[in-house]
Structure formats: structure tokens, C-alpha cells
Amino acid sequence: MTNKNYFTLFFLCHLFYGFSNNKSDSILKPHLQATSYTISGYITESGSGENLLGVSVYVPELKLGTITNDYGFFSLTLPEGKHEVYISYIGYATQIKSIELNKDSSWAIDLESATESLEEVVVTADEKVKQSKVTQMSTVKIKPSIVQDVPALLGEKDVLKTLQLLPGIQGGSEGTSGFFVRGGTPDQNLIVLDDAVVYNSNHLFGFLSVFNGDAIKSVEAFKGGFPARYGGRLSSVIKIDMKDGNKEKLSGKINVGLISSSLLLEGPINKGKTSFIVSGRRTYADILARPFILSETDGDAAGGYFFADLNFKVHHIFSEKDKIYWSNYYGKDKFYGNDKTDNYEDRVRLGWGNITSSLRWNHQFNNKLFSNTSLIFSNYEFKVTGDFKETLPDNTIEEYFFNTSSGINDYSVKTDFDYFPNTKHRIRFGALATQHNFTPQRVLIKDDYIGDVNLKQELNSFEGGIYAEDDWKLTDKLKISPGFRLSYFKYKDKQYINPEPRLALSYNVKPDFALKASYTKMNQYIHLLSSSGIGLPTDLWVSSTDQVKPQTSQQYAIGLAKDFFNSDYSVSLEGYYKTMDDVIAYKEGASFLAFEDIENGQTITWEDNITSGKGWAYGAELLLRKQTGKLTGWLGYTLSWSERQFDELNLGKKFFDRYDRRHDISLVGIYKPHDRITLSATWVLSSGNNYTLPNLQRLSLPDGFPIDNYGNYYGGTTEDFTTQRNNFRAETSHRLDLGVQLHKKLKKGRERTWGFSLYNSYARQNPFIYTLGDSYYNYNDPNATVEQELTKTSVLMLIPSFNYTFKF
Amino acid sequence: MKKTLLLFVGLMVLFTGCQKVVDAKELLNTEEQIFISSYISPQDTVLRVNVSRALPAIGTPLSISDHEANRNLFLIKNALVSLSDDLGNTAQLFYSDSLDTYLTPSSSLEILSEQTYFLEVTVDAKTFSTSCTIPKKVETINERITYRDDMYGGTEAEITLSFEDIKGADNYYVLGGIASNTVQYDNFEPETYTYPLYFDTDEFLTDNLEDGAILSGTTYSYFGTDATVIDNSIILQVANVEESLFQNLRTTATNAESEGNPFVEYAIAPNNFTEDGVIGVFAGYQITEKKIEVEY
């Protein structure tokens, strides 16, 4: 047996020891050995019936508690007797229930929003979900209200950009929504929307994300210490849950912005039983740009770009124990252009988008066992079509048509169980099976001249996993969370089976101060081939194959979490060290943006264009956060390093990754002096990204080598070259964004909000791209000289915007 | 489409962005270096070492009309250059004004397979040195030619070159060829056209998948029909080269092919000098050639 297998066996034994050892555990408090009963039930939002996840249900006297799961369900086993149970959630009025517990009890609790509560209520942060109280580390939660409150580019509230303001989650280039977690790459982020994987989370070539926040209930990001229920990516899990829809009354929201408008409508189909929510958004960029394009091209050309989103969800309650949710997302970006002259016309379309659909069934077996079973479909497609027609002088017509596409379809079935055997354990276990259908390239060409081409590359693979994890309260001070995931992947005859042990522990030095540590091993069986790293639609998802191994990572993290109960501040400090094996990258000189090849119908073997190597990422993250009161916000700081080594890149020498950024600082403040105004500001500072630029030029002299080569061909001219990959670090970026929202309550519970924001308010010229070009010279001056210059292009300076929102 | 896309991006930049020339010296190491390249082989008739300056790619003014002045910015004509073997035999190389390089006849230092050679270059009292080892020669080249009519009414020859990898070492191969056509048009003297053959993605091969494997590459040659063909021959070439030479040729080719494509990472130039202030490649190779007559 190898060391790896011993390690795995240790974790399994440890886990099952925990299951079986509940009753005889000598560290059990005496009160738990008395007769105990279970309180279980659901916690929902008053007025809408929306299930609330992550709500704290806590008995201070016993220091026992739990939190609701993703569907608002909780189960808490307590000794017989009188207890005061605090039910609290940030932004909601805390409820205190006094109970005489002498039998199992089922609760249905409505929590009232703090702003709408008529009584003088205690608004506290959740005792149970304080950072110092949970075993989990390297996790951040964002409430959708924060997404709505922070200033946004062009007024487009964006979940992923808000996440970039947190330590350890770094944005890419200026203004883009692609993100990098703890030295990983964008494809190492698992983004799940209601259990469905979203493969491309970008709109507008990466400037905006597909999540606009209107229909979103919660966002949770895991950067490390991954629970065993998550797998398939190395660097992060971004879990986004959609609202279920208002079960009590029809309500909605209209938002009109500078570049897009959105509409949200939710309400009961069958009051108290069935609800729906639908949310749509579309941009007007194409309409705004059209007059400019027409005038610049004398009417010969037309074109434009737009994107649209549609979220739709239905929730139905069959009984208290059986519920279903049907969630759907459709998103599309489209660029279109037409050119026409006397004898020539072309029509080109470029489009990409996601479709996800998940059907989930909740079943409560008893007051301690809850399950969710999901059927999931996820699709991403990128497509380019071109139709060209030319009339030759002899009036013959030549036509050419091409259609090229790439994409992925996933079909998954997943089941998850939540088991609350007693107050010391919360056990989760489950399984996932996914059939991946990749189409790296589909080419269809109709050409009068060279003939027709019809090519399709397909990769089909199967990915599965089983897991078990326990959140185990060993003592009042020590909690551990052992977990184990066994992942499986099959491509043709090649199979990969990999154990993934997970462990997190937390030790409370003081009630409000905890030391934490975690270890995770992850495997990633699908990969994104990206030429740019900024989330362009041409990025290509591919499968592990017999030649391309799965990526693996191991991450060690240690940290501390301190809560200041009286002032509602919390601070966390974490350090991490992550190793990555078999990460992939394009070989030098390789690109999948070779449209010439597509038009010629030549197939590109993607496996030949990539190379695999190793990665190291390490750093520290500090987060000081205030979540309640009139002024909320946080200060985040990240100090990090990210390195790579590939045998076939940089001559085999180690190099800093493109997004290796030494410092990231974010300061976020949201001030609500009263219910009619929200003021917000964010200030961010980031070290520059790394690029490879030619730093030297040499004279091309014939080298005497007998085989014709470029050195001989270009003999006598100069040739740029570079001596180190990522040899250039861009300038440091920083900016201040400001926002103000003016709210007005109207009759019948309606509300109107005017929002104004100023992106990059002091017009800092942050680098977007750097390019090399020749300096200006006078062509007619024989003594003129020319030299290459480095030009920085900056975008998004001092961008004001406004938006109008009407809720009803 | 391209015009529209550029216009769209242009409008976006116009309304929201700006461009500014920045001082690269603060962000990029642009120190001038000495650049040396030399490839030696037992098949050479002359030994050659190029010695020049590598100047900063950014911020070096070059004349738009005086190309000779530009060349003189790079060329180093007063270097001391010598090659030697491990038996102590040494050959001095001298600057050739006509070829802008340092030369000596191959008879001045015998270059042998699997032997190590040393290069020493002194520029401005600084001496730079490195060594190379001549790899083994590929013994036999095989070819397979398939003829088919091309779309212009001529003939296309698909030529597949194959050879056996030399066992017991990591080998790096470069494939090439030279086509030579002698044709005669009516009422004209015969003319000979010579042009290189390219193996595209097969140009650079390694044996990293299997030691001793049969490696192959494919190229194409075309023949017209509007002239009398007197002779049609092809020289197929396989060079077994040292890794640094392989990397240097491939890097240059890769960067030239992807020039202007912002989505392609620059390939890194190899360097087998260890001293500061110098960069370059001194490497050995052996070439195997086979001449074949092509049907027409």
C-alpha cells in the first residue's frame, strides 16, 4: 500500500470513527447524555417565503447551534428542558424563541428584514456564523445587497467584480470580470449557479459578468479548505444561488441603465405552494454604436454588439418534506457585421453564450436527514459564421460560407445528503456523475473554389465523484472537518481514479478568537485553453485525455479569525501554500485564434499545441470587515506570489505567472445614514500584471546553417527577441469608484431608486494593454530616425453613469 | 467584418481610453548585450561566428534611410574570436567585411562527430566563452513521393521524408529541402529555379516520444506544364542539431510567424553563455542530404 493509500485510509477511518463514536465519547457534556429532542424545520423570509440559507440557530446557554442548509433547512438536537433559541441572520431582525423542549419539534420560521421590522429589534450578526465560530476557512460570503450597493462600472451591478474586491480573488486586466484565485487561472474556478456549472461567466469580451445580481439570493466563494462536496477545480468554488421567487405576492423590479435595462418579476403561481421568478437583461450598445458605424462607412457597413441574459426559476412545494426547484439561465453575446459594396458583400456573425438548467428535488426523510437530488444540463457554445459573395467582372458570382463553432455540453445527476445525528456532528455525503461532450472545433465550409469542408472534433468523457464530510465539534474549543472525495474520470479507455482528502480544523483560543488550518487535494479533469487569460469567448474547454493528464493541486492554509462581538468587526488573516501539477499552457507560438486556419478548413490538434507543467502559489490575505451598522465594508490586503515551470516554456526555467501580483488592496465602504440614501466608495490598488515583451533587437545575419530558416531569410534586417518569459511588469493600478443611491418609498410598498456612480473618479490611467510600435518620423527627411516605443493603452477613466430602479 | 470590429473597438477606446508612450526603461531590462551565434558541423567548408550587439528593442533610434549606419550600430568588427578542440588545437577567425562575420576555412580546425569544441570571443577586453558538442549524423533518409494533379493543371508532389532516430540520446532534428527545376520555354535558353522546401509543422522534430522511433515529415513541391522540363531534382535535408540550436531556430521561426498576433506568447531566445552581458548560441550539428530526381 502506498503512502497515498494509507493517508486515504486514515481519513476514512477517522471519518467513520466520528460517525460511530457519538454516544461513548468521553468528551460529551453531561447534558447531552440526558434525553434529547430535535428541533427541525425551515427558515424563510417574511413576506416573500424565500428560503434563507446560512441562518444561525443558536442556544447561547448551551453553546450549541447549527446553520440552515442551502434550502433553509435546519436540525438541532438539544437536551430536554427550557431553552432560549436565537435565530439570527445579518440584515434580519433576530428572533428569540423560548421553548420547553420535551418532544421533537418542527418549526417554520419567518425572519423579518431589519429595515422592515416595525418593532425595536436586535440586529446582530449571527453568533453561529461568526468567523471565529466556524470550522471552515478561506471562505467569503457576499450578500446580494452588497452587490447592489457598491459602485459599478456603467452602473452594471456585477457579482464577480464585487468578489474581486475581496482578498485572494484578483481581477485580470482593468475593468474585466475574469478572476484569479490564490495564484490559479480562471479555468480553475468552479462557478455554479443553482448546481449547474457556468462555463463562461463573461459578457462584453470580459468587461461584465453574466451575473447581474437581480435574481441572486446568495454568493459564497471558497478559496481553499474546500469541503469534500466540491471538486473538479483547483483554485476556487463560486457558489451562486438564485432566488426562489416570492410565494406571497407578485412583485418586481425594473432597472434602466446607461447600457442595459433589466426586468425582474416574481410571484406566486399557487400562493404559498408554487412560485416563479424571471429576470431578463439586454444591452443597447449596438443601437448606440449604429449611427457612428453607418456615418463612418458611408452606409456601406452595419454592425453591432449586444448581450442578453434570462434567468427563470420555478419552485413548488409538494409537501413539507418534498420540494422541487427548476432553475434556468440563458445568456448570449452577439456581434454582427455586414459590409456591402457594388460587387462584394459579406455578413458575419460571432456569438457565444451559456445555457444552464437544473431540476432539483428536496426530500426530508426525517428531522435529521435531508437530501437534494439534481438533474443538471449545462451548455456553452462559441460560434462564428461568415457569408461572402463577390461578383466578378464577367458577372460570375463566387460565394463562400463558413461556420465554425466550439463548445461543451454537460449532463449531470447529483445527489447530496445532509445528516444531523447530534449536536456534535453534521455529516454530508453524496455523489455526482457528469457526461461531458466537448466539441473543440466544428468547421463547415462551402466554397465554390476549393470545395466543401465538413469537420467535427468531438471528445466525450465521464466524470464522477463520491464524497463524505463531517463538521465535528470535538470540544467547545476544537472543531474539525475531515472529508474525503473519490473522483473518477474516463476518456475512451483511459481512466483516472483519484482520492482527494480534505481536512479543516479550528481551535478557539478565546470565544471570539480562533486558530485555523486546512489541507485540500483537488483534481481537475477539464481544462480551458486560453490565449489571453481575460476570458475571451474563443477560449476553449477541453477534456483530459490519454495525453493530457488531469491537473492536481494541494493547498495548505493556516489562519486566525477574530470577532469583536461588541463592535461587529471581524478580522481574519490567512497564509496559504499551493502546489499545482500538470497545469497546462499554450506552447510558445501556439494560438487558437488562427482564423486563417479555420477558413482553410485545416484542423488544429489542440493536444499538440499545449504543454503541461507545475505551479506554485503562496501568500497571505488579510480581511478586516464590518457587516452591520450604518457604515459597513471591509479592508482587504493580499500579498502573493505565483510561479510556473514548464519544460517547453521559457527554456524550462521557472517564471512568474502573468497574473503574479505582489500586492492587492481593496477598501470598500457603504454608508447608509438613513433609509433614503446609500453612499458607497471603493478604492483598489494592484501591482501590475506580467507580460512577455521583446527587450532586445539583433541584426539578422546569415548563420551558415544549410537548411533555410528565418535568420537567413530576413538576413540584414533587425529582429526583436526576448530573454525571459513575463519579463515585463506593468505599472501599478489604482482607482476610486464612488456611488450614491437615492431611495424613495412610495405607496403600496413600492420604491424608487436613482443611482449615480463614478468609476475611476480621479481618472487614473491604469494600463489595459501595452503595445510596441514605431515612433513618428518624417518620411521626407533623409536624416530622420525611427525607434520602437512602448505605448500604454488605458481605458475606463472617469466613467460616470446613472441608473433608475423601480421596485413594486 | 474586420473593419466593423476595428471601428467598434476604436469607438470604445475613443470614448473611454487614451494612449500614452511610457518609458520602458523603468519597467523592462533593456541593457545592451553582446550577441554571438555560431553553428559548426563536420560538413562545413567554412567556420563562421557572428558577433554583434543586441541593442534595446525599445528606444534605439535607427535611420530610416542609412541602412549601412544602422548595421554599423550592431556590428562588432574588432573582436578576437577563436575556436578550439579539447586536444588544444585552435583556429583564429577573422572578420570579413563582405559577409559581416568572422570566418576561417574548416581546414584550420577539424570538426568531428561527438567531439567537444570551445568558442572564445573577446570584445572590449571582456572575454566570453562556451562550448558545444557535435551530435551524431543521421545515416539514411528515405522518401515516399505521391503525385497528384493540382488545381492549376500542374502536378503536386507530396514528399514524405523519414529516418530513424539515433538511439541512446535526446535528439533534435530540423528538416528541410531544396528543389531545383531546370526548364526551357520555347525560344528561350534553359533556366534553373532553386527554392527551399518547407516542412511546416514537421520542420522541428524531437524523439521525446520514443527513442529510436521512425520520424517523418511531409512537404510539397509543384511543377507547371507550360515549359519543357529538363531536370527536376530535390535535395532532402535532415540535420541532427544540439538543443540550443533547435531552440534558436524554432524560436526565431515561431516569433516571425506570430508577429503582430497579440494572443501569442513570445518565444524565449536560448542562451548557452554563462557570463553577464552576452547572449547567444554556439552549437553543433550534422546534416544528412539526399538528392532525388522527381518525375514530371
Interface residues (C-beta under 8 A of the other chain):
Chain A: A289 F292 I293 E296 T297 A301 A302 G303 G304 Y305 F335 G337 D339 D346 V348 G386 I450 S531 S532 Y586 E588 G589 A590 S591 L593 D608 L649 N650 L651 T692 L693 P694 N695 L696 Q697 R698 L699 L701 P702 D703 G704 F705 P706 I707 D708 N709 Y710 G711 Y714 G716 T718 E719 D720 F721 T722 T723 Q724 R725 N727 F728 R729 A730 E731 Q765 F768 I769 Y770 T771 L772 S775 Y777 Y779 D781 P782 N783 A784 T785 V786 E787 Q788 E789 L790 T791 K792 T793 S794 V795 L796 M797 I799
Chain B: M1 K3 T4 L5 L7 F8 L11 M12 V13 T16 G17 C18 Q19 K20 V21 V22 D23 A24 L27 L28 N29 T30 Q33 F35 S37 Y39 Q43 D44 V46 R48 N50 S52 R53 A54 L55 P56 A57 I58 G59 T60 P61 L62 S63 I64 S65 D66 H67 N70 R71 F74 L75 L99 D100 T101 M151 V174 L175 G176 I178 P196 Y198 T201 Q237 A239 L245 Q247 L249 T251 T252 A253 T254 N255 A256 E257 S258 N261 P262 F263 V264 E265 Y266 A267 I268 A269 P270 N271 I279 Y285 I287 E289
